[in-house]
């Protein structure tokens, strides 16, 4: 699936599932998709949303483009940014803003 085909709806269907990121040979970090949030679409013109992922506390990922693998979606490259940390993990945001 290319990013052009990755929509708010297709991501929302994957809530609470794992996305895998290879950070080094033989090392994979799993991020769980915990929320997909809309940001004021302009009907028929734009689709704007954020995907929020939670990762493990023991492995911090700096903001960057990462190749993600998912069992139901094909591999994709997504830019994620760390946004907060709590007792459950480190949270990352990917922002999508596209013309329709």
C-alpha positions in Angstrom: 0.0 0.0 0.0 1.4 3.4 -0.9 0.9 6.4 1.2 -1.6 7.7 -1.3 -3.8 4.8 -0.6 -3.3 4.9 3.2 -6.4 6.7 4.4 -7.9 7.6 7.7 -10.4 4.8 7.3 -7.8 2.2 6.3 -5.7 3.1 9.3 -8.7 3.2 11.7 -9.4 -0.4 10.8 -6.0 -1.3 12.2 -6.5 0.2 15.7 -4.8 -1.7 18.4 -2.6 -3.7 16.0 1.2 -3.7 15.8 3.4 -2.1 13.2 7.0 -3.3 13.0 10.1 -1.2 12.4 13.5 -2.7 11.7 15.9 -0.4 13.5 19.0 -2.6 13.1 19.9 -5.9 11.7 18.0 -8.5 13.8 16.3 -5.8 15.9 12.6 -4.9 15.5 10.6 -2.3 17.5 6.8 -2.8 17.6 4.5 0.2 17.7 0.8 -0.2 18.5 -1.6 2.1 16.7 -3.7 3.5 19.5 -5.6 6.4 17.9 -6.5 8.0 14.6 -7.8 11.6 14.9 -9.3 13.9 12.3 -8.1 17.5 11.9 -10.8 19.5 10.2 -11.2 18.1 6.6 -12.4 20.4 3.9 -15.2 18.2 2.4 -14.2 17.0 -1.0 -10.9 18.8 -1.0 -8.6 17.7 1.8 -8.1 14.8 4.2 -6.2 15.7 7.4 -5.6 13.3 10.2 -3.0 12.0 12.7 -2.1 8.5 13.6 -0.8 7.9 17.1 1.4 5.0 18.0 2.7 3.7 21.3 6.1 2.0 21.5 8.1 0.5 24.3 9.8 2.6 27.0 13.1 0.9 26.5 13.5 1.9 22.9 13.3 5.6 22.0 12.9 6.4 18.3 14.0 9.9 17.3 11.8 11.7 14.7 12.6 10.3 11.3 11.1 8.4 8.4 10.8 4.7 9.2 9.9 1.7 7.1 6.9 0.1 8.8 5.6 -3.4 8.2 2.1 -4.5 9.1 0.4 -7.9 8.6 -2.7 -6.5 6.8 -1.1 -3.5 5.1 1.9 -3.6 2.9 5.2 -2.0 3.9 5.3 1.8 4.0 7.6 4.6 5.0 6.1 7.0 7.5 7.6 10.1 9.2 6.9 9.8 12.9 7.7 12.3 15.7 7.9 11.4 19.5 5.3 13.5 21.3 5.1 12.2 24.9 6.0 9.4 27.4 4.1 7.8 30.3 4.2 4.6 32.2 2.8 2.6 29.3 5.3 3.7 26.6 6.6 6.4 24.3 4.0 7.9 21.9 4.6 9.0 18.3 2.5 10.9 15.9 2.3 10.7 12.1 0.5 13.6 10.4 -1.3 13.2 7.1 -2.6 16.2 5.1 -3.5 15.6 1.5 -5.5 17.0 -1.3 -8.3 14.8 -2.7 
